[in-house]
Amino acid sequence: MPPLVRIATRTYPPDVGAAPFRLRALARALVEAGCEVEVVTTSATAPETADPGVATRRRPVLRDADGAVRGYVPYLSFDVPLAARLLTGARPDVVVHEPPPTTGVVTRVTSALRRVPYVSYLPDVWSQGAVAAGAPAPVLRAVALAEQAALRGAARVLAVTAGMAEEVVRGGVDPARVRVVGNGVDVDVFRPAADPAADPATADPGPPAGDLRVVYSGTMSEWQGAEVLLRGFARVLRERPGARLTLVGGGVDVPRLRALAAELAPHAIDLPGTVAPERAARLLAGADLALASLVPGTGYDLMSPTKIYAATACGTPVLFAGVGTGAAVVREHGLGVVVDHDPDAVAAALRAATTPDPATRARLREWALAHGSLAAAARRAADAVLEALRPPR
């Protein structure tokens, strides 16, 4: 019989975002490697598209106003029933879990009871993110303890960057069990437009040709600090009155950013919320510049945001405000410009921005194909999961 891999995650397509896309790519890669895959997740918020070889077990969960499973109570609404769900059904050969750390703790306990190995897929370090969010000290301690317990018990820990792998090892995980698998986007969806233009799905056709088009696509939360992007953009509107900024995606910071946009430049800044990947790709492909940011010193400096891969796959250069792994990737590979996480620095870069020529777009696309393919990252992750398979019965 083929190995059975069970994936425990609070978010999976048709949810939209980096995490569900990454997990679907992993599930597909495991099926290609000859495994059966079962995803234990939450009820679908839209029609579900089935993947051959992948079964989904869904259950209702608490979601926030944006439809996301975000916050301690919604997490627990998934994690508490998860224990029973992982203890029932066919005995898997390996279990893979995503954050939050409470999901990791449930996975560790249930895997020990069923005597199966498990794998921790680590796209970020949640204990450091809790610091950035200003969580109370007792919460910080609890998150750190849960995260350490989950990671130290894992047969393999999949880190998306080398810096994150180093942080995990410093936290006490055996380096022999850590694998750097990378990250990326679906390069078949995120691709250059034959004729970059305004997004046809919007009622507003956008600024006239020749005016600056800037797009932010992705999560907006405390550690992204996208406020500096809005403030920097607003400062260049006097010189470039036809410029337009579109921010697509969800996150806890969206309501505050919408209020700020209405205050600074309601005619020039649009936040339509979470959109389909195809629409985000059209917007990026038609932009002169894609924006990304991370607040320095939050621990999320270790991340390499998928925004970078999405933009370059569409042939669009990146303006990165902040420091860390993402900034280093943009700088070292010539993917755009890196500035301080500061409105004046962002404004200066926007003033200097021009429409990329076809050669630049082609070079960025080639880089993304080589370094930012989600399918390639998923194959590396699948190989690491297969390393952790329990011995044959």
Phi and psi in degrees as a GROMACS rama.xvg file:
@    title "Ramachandran Plot"
@    xaxis  label "Phi"
@    yaxis  label "Psi"
@TYPE xy
-68.1066  151.69  PRO-2
-61.0114  143.641  PRO-3
-103.294  120.037  LEU-4
-108.974  125.924  VAL-5
-108.514  128.238  ARG-6
-109.059  124.226  ILE-7
-106.225  115.03  ALA-8
-152.008  142.086  THR-9
-79.9734  -11.0645  ARG-10
-139.262  129.905  THR-11
-156.122  147.892  TYR-12
-50.7745  140.027  PRO-13
-81.2508  6.29727  PRO-14
-55.5224  148.865  ASP-15
-109.999  132.946  VAL-16
152.168  172.055  GLY-17
-61.6357  -42.6401  ALA-18
-64.3978  -53.0315  ALA-19
-61.8554  -36.0566  PRO-20
-66.0856  -41.2447  PHE-21
-63.2032  -40.9645  ARG-22
-72.8383  -37.3837  LEU-23
-63.0132  -41.4372  ARG-24
-61.7099  -39.8079  ALA-25
-63.9014  -45.5975  LEU-26
-58.537  -44.2538  ALA-27
-64.3478  -40.482  ARG-28
-65.6834  -36.4155  ALA-29
-67.2608  -39.598  LEU-30
-62.3985  -43.1308  VAL-31
-61.2479  -29.4578  GLU-32
-83.5345  1.81837  ALA-33
99.3783  14.6394  GLY-34
-98.4586  157.443  CYS-35
-93.2313  140.8  GLU-36
-126.083  133.127  VAL-37
-124.753  125.403  GLU-38
-105.161  119.873  VAL-39
-97.9387  109.809  VAL-40
-146.84  -159.025  THR-41
-103.71  165.27  THR-42
-61.5114  145.509  SER-43
-75.2959  142.937  ALA-44
-97.5066  -1.51485  THR-45
-154.927  170.17  ALA-46
-55.757  136.255  PRO-47
-95.6085  136.88  GLU-48
-100.429  117.889  THR-49
-77.6789  144.996  ALA-50
-108.43  133.085  ASP-51
-56.1063  132.871  PRO-52
84.8829  -3.28844  GLY-53
-117.854  117.516  VAL-54
-102.033  141.142  ALA-55
-117.117  130.828  THR-56
-108.231  111.971  ARG-57
-112.195  151.666  ARG-58
-148.181  142.682  ARG-59
-59.5148  151.628  PRO-60
-148.818  159.632  VAL-61
-76.033  131.938  LEU-62
-123.719  157.104  ARG-63
-83.6221  -173.643  ASP-64
-62.5908  -25.2961  ALA-65
-88.7288  0.529931  ASP-66
86.9703  6.05608  GLY-67
-92.3849  150.718  ALA-68
-89.9675  93.6411  VAL-69
-144.619  130.156  ARG-70
112.316  156.197  GLY-71
-63.3847  -41.3375  TYR-72
-67.3813  -47.6052  VAL-73
-58.7126  -38.055  PRO-74
-59.4069  -46.2052  TYR-75
-66.2834  -30.4232  LEU-76
-65.5052  -20.7904  SER-77
-92.0944  -44.6265  PHE-78
-71.3115  -37.3433  ASP-79
-64.1693  -51.1946  VAL-80
-67.6067  -21.0092  PRO-81
-59.8639  -34.633  LEU-82
-56.3797  -48.9983  ALA-83
-66.3241  -35.4845  ALA-84
-67.975  -35.8197  ARG-85
-78.8074  -19.1764  LEU-86
-89.123  -6.04099  LEU-87
-115.239  170.371  THR-88
83.305  -178.35  GLY-89
-59.896  143.818  ALA-90
-73.0796  119.06  ARG-91
-77.149  164.598  PRO-92
-87.6279  -23.1589  ASP-93
-162.708  148.224  VAL-94
-116.296  138.327  VAL-95
-115.97  132.709  VAL-96
-126.004  151.945  HIS-97
-105.206  167.034  GLU-98
-60.7495  164.81  PRO-99
-78.1503  172.321  PRO-100
-58.4587  -29.0011  PRO-101
-62.9389  -34.7746  THR-102
-63.4669  -37.1002  THR-103
-65.1216  -39.37  GLY-104
-65.5683  -45.751  VAL-105
-59.8662  -41.8979  VAL-106
-63.9383  -41.3309  THR-107
-63.2422  -46.5858  ARG-108
-64.8728  -48.4721  VAL-109
-68.2234  -34.6005  THR-110
-67.1142  -36.8462  SER-111
-64.9049  -41.0541  ALA-112
-65.5262  -34.0773  LEU-113
-95.2612  -1.92375  ARG-114
57.2827  51.7052  ARG-115
-128.328  148.675  VAL-116
-76.1121  161.49  PRO-117
-138.701  160.634  TYR-118
-123.878  133.086  VAL-119
-98.4819  119.939  SER-120
-96.548  115.011  TYR-121
-115.532  94.8946  LEU-122
-81.4092  -17.1282  PRO-123
-161.84  168.956  ASP-124
-101.126  104.768  VAL-125
-67.7796  -33.1844  TRP-126
-63.0909  -35.7701  SER-127
-74.9349  -33.5735  GLN-128
-64.2224  -35.4554  GLY-129
-64.919  -34.2682  ALA-130
-63.6475  -45.2992  VAL-131
-61.8896  -33.1842  ALA-132
-80.1764  -4.57018  ALA-133
75.2925  30.9456  GLY-134
-66.4201  149.194  ALA-135
-60.545  156.218  PRO-136
-55.9002  -44.0292  ALA-137
-60.9191  -37.013  PRO-138
-67.0964  -41.7363  VAL-139
-59.4283  -43.9682  LEU-140
-64.2461  -42.4239  ARG-141
-64.4235  -43.7363  ALA-142
-62.9092  -43.8597  VAL-143
-62.6853  -43.1392  ALA-144
-65.2969  -42.6511  LEU-145
-63.9363  -42.6012  ALA-146
-63.6843  -45.0353  GLU-147
-63.3221  -41.1863  GLN-148
-61.9776  -43.1886  ALA-149
-65.8581  -46.3407  ALA-150
-71.2552  -38.401  LEU-151
-70.786  -22.45  ARG-152
-91.3184  -6.05356  GLY-153
-77.2034  142.213  ALA-154
-69.6635  -32.5674  ALA-155
-143.025  144.927  ARG-156
-118.464  122.199  VAL-157
-98.4521  111.521  LEU-158
-103.284  142.104  ALA-159
-85.6336  -15.9858  VAL-160
-136.949  159.5  THR-161
-64.7294  -37.093  ALA-162
-62.5799  -38.1844  GLY-163
-67.989  -38.2904  MET-164
-61.4802  -42.0887  ALA-165
-62.8723  -39.5085  GLU-166
-64.61  -39.2622  GLU-167
-64.1419  -42.2719  VAL-168
-65.1678  -40.875  VAL-169
-60.8958  -27.7958  ARG-170
-80.9368  0.999311  GLY-171
109.156  6.09344  GLY-172
-84.061  136.769  VAL-173
-59.4837  119.915  ASP-174
-59.5342  -23.0803  PRO-175
-67.8457  -17.2587  ALA-176
-101.791  4.19413  ARG-177
-102.201  133.845  VAL-178
-126.754  133.862  ARG-179
-91.8091  115.322  VAL-180
-109.171  -12.1285  VAL-181
79.8263  -173.113  GLY-182
-148.634  178.154  ASN-183
169.863  -167.262  GLY-184
-134.202  169.53  VAL-185
-75.7378  102.681  ASP-186
-74.2904  -7.23623  VAL-187
-82.7941  -26.5112  ASP-188
-87.9747  -48.17  VAL-189
-88.7116  102.56  PHE-190
-150.176  159.071  ARG-191
-62.9108  150.473  PRO-192
-85.0591  145.192  ALA-193
-64.052  -35.2283  ALA-194
-139.223  84.4346  ASP-195
-50.0824  127.942  PRO-196
-152.81  177.486  ALA-197
-63.7221  153.683  ALA-198
-63.8326  117.888  ASP-199
-68.3423  -13.287  PRO-200
-80.4127  -6.8484  ALA-201
-99.9335  152.917  THR-202
-73.7712  -33.5021  ALA-203
-82.9858  121.531  ASP-204
-71.4286  -4.80655  PRO-205
89.6022  179.271  GLY-206
-70.4476  159.177  PRO-207
-60.8954  156.641  PRO-208
-56.0087  138.063  ALA-209
99.8666  -19.4332  GLY-210
-85.0827  157.382  ASP-211
-73.1417  126.56  LEU-212
-113.814  124.346  ARG-213
-128.26  136.071  VAL-214
-132.814  135.424  VAL-215
-114.943  125.857  TYR-216
-130.539  113.078  SER-217
147.824  -170.472  GLY-218
-67.6094  143.006  THR-219
-122.91  100.702  MET-220
-137.657  -174.177  SER-221
-58.1114  -39.4168  GLU-222
-81.5338  -14.8856  TRP-223
-75.0854  -37.6044  GLN-224
59.8984  46.183  GLY-225
-69.4057  -7.78  ALA-226
-55.6571  -37.93  GLU-227
-64.1765  -27.9531  VAL-228
-70.517  -42.6205  LEU-229
-65.3425  -44.6804  LEU-230
-66.412  -39.7995  ARG-231
-65.6294  -41.9559  GLY-232
-61.8289  -44.0624  PHE-233
-60.1748  -28.4072  ALA-234
-75.2284  -14.7347  ARG-235
-100.929  -1.81145  VAL-236
-66.8361  -27.8923  LEU-237
-64.1555  -39.2094  ARG-238
-81.7172  -29.5917  GLU-239
-129.368  71.5096  ARG-240
-65.1319  -18.4612  PRO-241
-88.5558  0.0472073  GLY-242
-66.8853  150.004  ALA-243
-136.706  138.644  ARG-244
-119.619  127.936  LEU-245
-120.048  129.815  THR-246
-118.911  114.321  LEU-247
-112.455  143.364  VAL-248
133.01  176.27  GLY-249
-115.57  -169.949  GLY-250
134.586  162.04  GLY-251
-66.6688  -19.7996  VAL-252
-87.8849  -5.75447  ASP-253
-59.3574  -47.9944  VAL-254
-58.6406  -41.8053  PRO-255
-66.3542  -39.0889  ARG-256
-69.2897  -34.7487  LEU-257
-63.5853  -41.9414  ARG-258
-64.5522  -39.4945  ALA-259
-66.8052  -40.5223  LEU-260
-61.9389  -41.1623  ALA-261
-64.2377  -30.5523  ALA-262
-78.3876  -40.6874  GLU-263
-85.6539  -48.9308  LEU-264
-163.031  70.8968  ALA-265
-60.8169  -25.1443  PRO-266
-80.8901  -14.088  HIS-267
-121.324  -10.2862  ALA-268
-122.2  127.255  ILE-269
-125.25  133.537  ASP-270
-125.393  87.3658  LEU-271
-78.7759  -3.76892  PRO-272
91.5615  -163.191  GLY-273
-71.6172  133.235  THR-274
-127.239  165.83  VAL-275
-63.795  148.142  ALA-276
-53.7692  -37.0249  PRO-277
-63.0643  -38.3659  GLU-278
-70.6749  -41.984  ARG-279
-59.2163  -39.5067  ALA-280
-65.0186  -40.7388  ALA-281
-63.3505  -41.5721  ARG-282
-62.9204  -45.5225  LEU-283
-64.8307  -41.655  LEU-284
-65.3107  -27.3673  ALA-285
-92.72  3.03305  GLY-286
-90.8962  154.945  ALA-287
-83.5072  -25.683  ASP-288
-154.434  138.569  LEU-289
-107.74  140.506  ALA-290
-104.571  145.265  LEU-291
-148.434  150.302  ALA-292
-154.515  152.108  SER-293
-144.501  134.103  LEU-294
-70.3831  125.711  VAL-295
-62.7272  147.398  PRO-296
80.683  12.8972  GLY-297
-95.5463  -9.34275  THR-298
93.8047  -20.4276  GLY-299
-80.8297  0.0839491  TYR-300
-57.4545  -22.7161  ASP-301
-74.1915  -15.8475  LEU-302
-78.4302  152.721  MET-303
-117.03  95.6405  SER-304
-56.9934  140.654  PRO-305
-64.8337  -17.0512  THR-306
-55.0545  -36.069  LYS-307
-64.4618  -45.0344  ILE-308
-69.8198  -40.0227  TYR-309
-61.956  -43.9247  ALA-310
-65.1831  -50.1323  ALA-311
-68.3173  -32.5435  THR-312
-62.3839  -28.0247  ALA-313
-88.7425  1.53368  CYS-314
78.3743  24.4129  GLY-315
-114.118  129.043  THR-316
-68.0731  159.766  PRO-317
-112.757  136.058  VAL-318
-104.965  110.83  LEU-319
-107.199  122.04  PHE-320
-106.036  108.972  ALA-321
144.075  -163.572  GLY-322
-132.866  -179.036  VAL-323
99.9974  -161.445  GLY-324
-60.3072  -44.5715  THR-325
-60.519  -45.0373  GLY-326
-61.3769  -41.0928  ALA-327
-64.1403  -40.5564  ALA-328
-62.1572  -46.2978  VAL-329
-62.5235  -45.0198  VAL-330
-68.6796  -48.561  ARG-331
-70.2436  -27.8674  GLU-332
-104.905  5.67719  HIS-333
63.9329  42.5415  GLY-334
-92.0246  0.721837  LEU-335
157.363  -135.705  GLY-336
-133.798  143.959  VAL-337
-115.249  131.778  VAL-338
-132.813  169.094  VAL-339
-64.4722  157.049  ASP-340
-78.2584  75.4637  HIS-341
-152.6  135.042  ASP-342
-59.3502  -38.9584  PRO-343
-65.0916  -39.4871  ASP-344
-66.5197  -40.3012  ALA-345
-63.1768  -43.6708  VAL-346
-61.2377  -42.6944  ALA-347
-61.5496  -40.67  ALA-348
-67.8626  -37.5703  ALA-349
-67.8317  -36.7654  LEU-350
-61.5072  -33.2053  ARG-351
-88.0026  -5.1317  ALA-352
-70.4181  142.4  ALA-353
-131.937  166.371  THR-354
-70.8151  125.483  THR-355
-65.2613  141.631  PRO-356
-81.5562  166.754  ASP-357
-57.2649  -35.9398  PRO-358
-65.501  -40.054  ALA-359
-64.6475  -45.3876  THR-360
-60.9944  -40.324  ARG-361
-65.9661  -40.7696  ALA-362
-64.2123  -42.6487  ARG-363
-64.4277  -40.561  LEU-364
-61.4201  -44.122  ARG-365
-62.6707  -39.2908  GLU-366
-62.5998  -44.8623  TRP-367
-62.6035  -39.6177  ALA-368
-62.2597  -35.3838  LEU-369
-81.3298  -32.0183  ALA-370
-122.961  -13.5088  HIS-371
-123.969  26.8266  GLY-372
-83.9065  121.499  SER-373
-65.6768  -35.5509  LEU-374
-62.361  -39.9462  ALA-375
-66.7298  -41.8111  ALA-376
-62.6362  -39.1816  ALA-377
-65.3985  -36.3089  ALA-378
-65.34  -39.268  ARG-379
-64.6337  -40.8863  ARG-380
-64.5282  -41.1637  ALA-381
-62.7118  -40.5768  ALA-382
-59.5774  -41.0763  ASP-383
-68.521  -37.5735  ALA-384
-62.8289  -42.2773  VAL-385
-64.5081  -28.6798  LEU-386
-61.5141  -28.3602  GLU-387
-92.7301  1.70966  ALA-388
-54.8361  138.223  LEU-389
-69.0071  155.274  ARG-390
-59.5448  150.879  PRO-391
-57.572  144.725  PRO-392
